[in-house]
Amino acid sequence: MSCLLFLNVDTVGIFIILFLVVAYFGLIIFSLLDAVRSTFKNPGAKVIWVLFILFAPFLGSILYLTLGRNSRI
């Protein structure tokens, strides 16, 4: 944990940063798995959502969870 001391981050800050990083990647992985496992009304929608999540991870995940889940069967 002393490797981040040059950033002047204490132990609580390290755990907050760790939580945010895990939540970020968890959101992306959850969105990708949900998009891949789902069946969409439009067959090309799955490919578009997966590519959007991969190339714009945070924005793509948020938009998929708010808009893309409504276009599933």
Secondary structure, DSSP 8 states (H G I E B T S, - for coil): -GGGGGGT--HHHHHHHHHHHHHHHHHHHHHHHHHHH--BSSHHHHHHHHHHHHHSHHHHHHHHHHTGGGGB-
